[in-house]
Amino acid sequence: MARDFLVGVALFPFLVGLAVAQEHHPERHDLSAAERERVQSVTRPTSDFSKPEKFENMQGGAGTSRKLVSRDAFSHFSANLDFADQEKFNLGNGFFEKLWVSSPSSTFASDGLGPLFNARACQSCHLKDGRGHAPANEVDDRVSMFLRLSVPPQTEEEKAKLATGELQVIEEPTYGRQLQDLAVPGVPAEGQMQISYEENEVKLGDGESAYLRTPTYTITDLNYGPLDPDVMISPRVAPQMIGLGLLEAIHPTDILAQADPNDVDGDGISGRVSWVYYPGYDKQIGRFGHKASHATVRAQSAGAFAGDLGLSTPDVPKHWGECTDFQMACLAAAHGVQQSQGDTEVPDPILELVTFYAQNLAVPMRRDADDPEVLRGKELFYNIGCASCHTPKYVTRRDAPHKAQQFQLIWPYTDLLLHDMGDGLADNRPVGSASGREWRTPPLWGIGLTETVSGHTQFLHDGRARNLLEAILWHGGEAQASRDQVVAMNKLDRSSLLSFLNSL
């Protein structure tokens, strides 16, 4: 135990996250009785906003990157990786950046792309491991944004499969669950996403105005016939990649303790767990994706290989990606399985390396945590209820699978739950446990470095918000009361709140 109290990296393991524990909170069985007591003591929400909390600047615990801020701020490995794991991270990075090509190809073990796809590499969507963006105009790059597709259930069998979790959605019959706007030679792409915006003024309490852009999405150049008349369309931009392994290592008890689906405490916040079902496994808590539809980083990675790049993995062994029975040219195309490498285009060693890379992208060190304006913004953040969903901190599992994520104090600012965000943000497309009005609370760590890393300040699931204030003003539903308090703020308080968010 003495080593836990040494100055430096080993100092963080005994620290813990935000107090989600209540008197009826189930105990965490990965902790000793003494550790649980200390956890409950340290994780009570702060009421002192005169100075930063202890180790608040180390957002990712001992793995926090202390490197100078640059465009590569999201691309560093966790600072507590040993040399062998650093090598594994770098190998994973190579496959994350790898450009895949169509089959057949003389490029050994690099073919199999598509036949329908949205990107040629993982890095194409998550450029610099950062946040994607909506296209600025008709000719702007669209690779980091795409459209999800599904239809309502039509049969009792489909309804039953949705109810049991066997299926998360019913795919659009012709185009599947994702519009792919790129294709290999000889195969027509599915179609093209089109976006138009309408500007709407929001009057702020101090007389100033903000402007929100309301998007409308359509699909043109459909090459396989019309869409189902009941098709449900939902846009997605690629999320930032930092801290995923730490989010995966948050103990399920700490997530379940925050859920209040019936709003028993009457605070207007009724977060719900997204339950995910995998064949042969018990149900798991969804943590990743805009609708929390994946429980693990590996599942998220395998889904992206299949949907975004059209590559098969041991977890999703579909060599033709998401080609449907109506896309004969796609199904007739060659695949990229190399029997010497395994039974899929992305064999298990590669999937595992990419997963490890994604799990160990470091969270950057917090900036300006002691700035008086930032501290004032933090107090406002708590007082108007933002921390009710954006839970500031946790301690990760002592028994996390990888040592680098074990028992770390982290500050992600999320409860990983689904919340009703109101009509304005509703996509009206249910996915698994999530209704058409619900979204997972996104982590806020690193949000202030979005422009530095990604070259823009677009936020929310479809990039409609052009800055953090617009993102706040889009909040409705369970967040309506907090949003309205921001509208009523004077300019100085609003600026302080934004300064706090930009410090994360």
N, C-alpha and C positions, 0 to 999 in steps of 0.2 A: 504493500500500500504506500510505502514511503515514496516510491518513485513517482506516484501520481501527483505529488506535491512539488516536484522539481520545477524550477523556472524553465520555460520554453515549451516545447511541444508536449511534454508529458504533463504539463499543468492542466491541459484542457479536459482530459478524460473524466475527472470527478465533477465537472460542471454540468449543468443541465438546462433544459429548455423551459419554455413558458408554462405557467401553472394551469394546465388543463384539468388537473386533478381536483375533484370535489370529494365530499365525505363518502359518497357511494362509488367513487372511482375504483374500478377493478385494479388489483395490484399488478405491477409489472414483474413477472417471474424471472426476468433476466437480471434483476437487481437483488442484492441482499437487503435485509431489513434496514440496516444502517444507511445504505445507499438510497433506498426509497425515501427515507426520512430527509436526507440531505437534498435529494432532488426536489421534494415538495417545498422545502424551505427556500431553496435558491430560485425556483421557477415561479414564485408568486409574481404577478404583474407588478412592474415598478410603479411607484407613485412619486418618485423623485426625478424631476426633469431638469435639475440644475446642473447635472453632469452626466456623462455617458455611463452606462452600466459596465461592470467589469467584463472585459474581453469582448465588448460589443463590436469592436472594429474587426474582430476575427470571425467573419460571418460564416466561414466554412470550417470552424474549429481548427484543429492542428493541420488540416489540409489546405487552409487558406493560402492563396498566392500573394506573396509580398512583392512581386515584381512590379516595376514601374508601369504605370497605366499607358497603354498604347492600343493600337488596333488589334493586337494579339491578346488583349486582356482576358478573353474567355478561352484561350487555347492552351493554357499551361496545365501541366499535370498536378495532381494533388501534392502539396509540399511534403506530406508525410509518407510518400511511396519510397520503398527501398529500391536499390539499383535494379534488381531483377524485374520489379514491377514497372519501373520507368521504361525499361526495354520493351516490356509487353505493351505498355501504353503507346510507345512510338510505333510499334508494329501495327497496332490497331489504328493509329492515325494514318498510316500509309494506306490501309484498306478503306478508311473513311474518305480519303481524298481520291481514291482510285477512280479513274474514268473507265467505265465498262463499255464494251463494244458489242455490236450485233454478231450473231452466229451465222455461219461458221467463220472463224477467224484464225489467222496464224499466230495471234497473240495468245500464248498458252494460258489457260485458266483465267482469262479476262473477258471471255465472251459470254453471251447469254442475256444481254440487255433486252428488255422488252418481252415480246415484240411491241407492246404499247407501254409507254412510260411517261413520267413527268420530269425526270432528271437523269443525268448520266453518272452522277456521283452523289454520295451522301452530302459532301461538302457543297454541292451546287445549291441545295436548299438552305443548308445551315452554314452560309458563308462566314468564315472566321468563327464558326460555332455560335453564331449570334442569331438574331431574330430576322425572319423573313419580312417581306414588304409587299404591299399591294402595288400593281403597276401604275405608274404615274400617267401613262398615256397609251395609245393604241400600239406603239412600237416598243414600249418598255419591256424589259425582261420579266417574264411571268413564272420563272422556274421555282420561286420560293412560295408560290401560292397556287392552290388548286381548289376544286369543288368536290365535296362529298355528295353522293347520290344514294337515294333509297326510296322505297315505296311503302305505303301502309300494307299490313298483312291482308291477304285476300281469302285465305282458307283457315279452317279451324286448326289445321296442322301448323301453319305458319304462326298463328296466334299462340299456340301452345309452346312452340320453340322459343318465341320471344319471352313468354312468361317464365319459362324455366331457365332462361339465360343461355340455352344452346346456341341461339343466334342473337346478335346485338341489333341487327337491322335486316330487313328484307331488301336485297340488292335490286336495283333497277334492272329489269330483265335483259335489256340489250347492252347497256353500258356499265353494268356492275355497280360497285360502290364508290367509284372515283373516276372523274373525267380525266382521261389521259390525252393531253394535247400534242404529244410527240409519238413517233413510231419509227421502227427500223425501215430500211428501203423495201419497197414492195408491199407494205402494209399501210393502209390509210389510218391516220390519226383519228381519234374519236370525234373531236370537235374543238371549238375554241371558246374560252370564257370571255365574256364581255361585262364590263362594269360601267355604270353611270352613277353620278352622285347628285343629290339635291342638298343645297346649303340651307341650314335652319339656324336662326339667331336664338341665342339664349341670353336673356337679360340677367346680369348679376346684381346682387344687392347693393353694391356701391355705385351703380350707374354704368359700369362698363359692360361690354358685351363679349360673348364668345360665340363661335360658329361651329356647328356640328354638321358633318356631311353624312347624309343617309344614303347607303349604297343600294343599288338594284342590280341583280345578277341575271344574265341571260346566257344562253349557249347558242352559238352559231356554227355553221359549216359541219353539221352532223353527217357523218359518212356511213352510218349503219342504220339509217331510218330514224323515225321520230322517237322522242322520249315518251315514256309512259305518261298519260295525261295526269296522273296523280303523283308524279315525281316530286320528291322533296330535295331541295338543293341547299347545301350549307358550305360556305367558304372556309378555308383554313390558310393561315400563314404559318410557316415553320417557326416553332418556339426556340428560344435560346437553350443551350445545352448544358450550362454549368450546374454542378451540384446534384446531378441525377442520382448518383449512388448514395448520397446522403439522404435524399428524399426517400429512396427505397429502404433505407435503414431506420427510418422512424418507426417506432414500435406500434403495431396495430392498436394496442390499448390506448395510446395517446391520440389516435385519430378517432376511434370509436367514442372516446370520452367527450369529444366536442360535438358529436352528432346530436341533433335535437329536432328530428323530423316533424314532430307535432308542436314545436315551440312551447314546450312545457313551462319554460321559465318566463315566457311572455315578453321576450326582448325583441321580437320581430325577426329573429334570425333562426332559420330552421334548416340548417345544413344536413344533408343526407349523404350516406356512404354510397359510392358507386361500387356495386358488386360485380365482379368479373368471374366468369366460369370458363375453365379450361378442361377439355376432356381428360378424365382420369385423375383430376385434382379436386380438392375441396374449393368452394368459392373463396375468392381472394379480394382484397380491397384494391380497387382501381386507383392509381396515383398519377398516371401519365396520359398526356393528350388533353385537348381542350375540354373533352367531356369525361375525362378520367376513365377511358375505356381500356386501358392496359394496366396490369398490375405490376409488371416488372420492366426493367430497361431492356432485357433480352426480348420480351414479347413486343415491345414498341419497336425495337430494331428489326426484328423479323417481319413485322407488319409493314415497315417502311421499305425494306428490300422488295417485298412482294408488290405493294401498291405503287410505290414511287418509281422503282427501277425495273419491275417485272422480273425479279430474280428469285429463284427458289432457294429455300433454306430447310434444314431438318425440321424446323418448327412450322413452316408453311411451304410444303414441298410441291408447289405449283410452278412447273417449268415455264408455263406461258403466262405467268403473272395473273392478271385479272381478266384475261380474255373470256368472253362468254360464248355460249353455243351459237349465237347469231353472228359471230365474228370469225368466219371460216378462214380468211387469209391469215389472221393472227394464229389460229390453232394449227395451221399448216406450216408455219414458219419453224425453222430449226431452233433447237434449244442449245444451251451451252454446258450441259453436264459432261464432265470429264471423268470417266469411270476410275481413272487412276487417282482422282482427287476425292471421290465420294459419289453419293447418289443425288446430289443437288448442285446447283450452280454456285451457291455459296455454302461450302461444306462447314461442318461444325467448328473446326478450328478458326476459320475466318469470322464466323458469326460471334464466337466467343471473344475474339480479339476486338472486334468492333464494339461489342457490348462493354468490355472492360474499359476501352477508351471512353465511351460515353459515360460510364459510371465514375470516372476519375478526372473529369475536367474540373479544374479547381475554381472555387468561388473567389473573386478578387477581394482584397482587403477593403474594408469600409473606409470612406473618406469623410473628413470634416465632422466626425461624430461629436466633437466637443465644441463646434461652432454654436454660438448662442442662438442664431436664427434657426439652425437645424434642430437644436434642442427644443425650441419653441414649437417648431413644426411637428416634432415627435409628440409633444404633449397634446397638440391639436389632433393628431392622428389617433391617439388613444381616446381623447375626450369625445370625439364625434362618432366613435364606434367602429372605425376602420379595422382596429385590431380584433374585433369580434369574429371576422372571417380571415383576415390576414394575420394569423397567429404568429407573433414575432419569432419565438424560439422553441427549441426542443433539445433533448439529449437523445442521441441515437442509441440503438440497441447495443448492449454489451456483447451480445452473441451474434452481431451482424456477420455475414459470411466472410467479409474481407476486413482485415485488421485496420486498414486505413479509415474505415467508416465506423469502427466500434467506439461507442461511448463518447461521442463528440458533441460538444455544445455548438449548435448551429442556429442561424438566424434567417430562415427562408421567407418568413412572412406569408404563410399559407396554412390553411387547415386541411387542404387536400380533399375537401368535401364539395358536393354539388349544391349550388344555390340558385334559386329563382332570381334572375336578374332583370325581370320585367319585360314588357312588350318591346321596348326599343331594341334590346339585344337578342330577343328571341329569334331562333332560326326555324322554329316549329318543326324540327326534325329530331325525334327521339332516337337515342343511341343507348342500348343496354338499359342501365338503371336511370339514365339521364332523360328528363323530359325535354320537350322542344323549347323550354324557357330556362333550362338549367345549364350552368357552366361550372367547371371546377375552378376554385380560387387559384389564380396563377401565383407562383412565387414572385416576390418582388426583389429578391437579392440580385444585384447587378443591373437593375432597371435604369439607374442613372448613367450607365456606360453604354447605353444602346446606340447613341449617336456616334460615340468614339469607335465602337466595334463595327456597327452595321451601316453607319453613314446616314441614318434617318432617325426620326422619333415617332414612328408609327406603332400603335399599340392596339390591344384587343385581338380577338380571334381572327379578324379579317383586316386588321390594319386601318380601320376606318378613322380611328383617333390619330390626329397628327401631332399630338403632344399629350403630356400627362394630364393637363387640365381637361382636355376634351375626353380623355379616357374616364376620368372621374364623373364628368357630366353625363356620360352615357349610362352610368349605374342607375338601375331602377329596382323594382321588386323589393327584396330583402335589404338592399342597399339604398333605397330611396331616401330614408331619413338622413343618412350620412351625407348623401349627395346634396340634399337640400340645405344642409348646414354649410357646405362649401359654397353653394350659390349665395348664401346670406353673409358670408364673410366679407370683411373689408380687404382691401388690396394687400395690406401688410401681412395679415394672417394667411391669406391665400398664398402669398409668396413664401412665407415660412413653411407651410405645408409642402409646397413643391420643392423647396430646398431640402427638406428632410427626405422626400422620395428620391431626389437626385443624388443624395449622399449614399444610398443603398447600393 
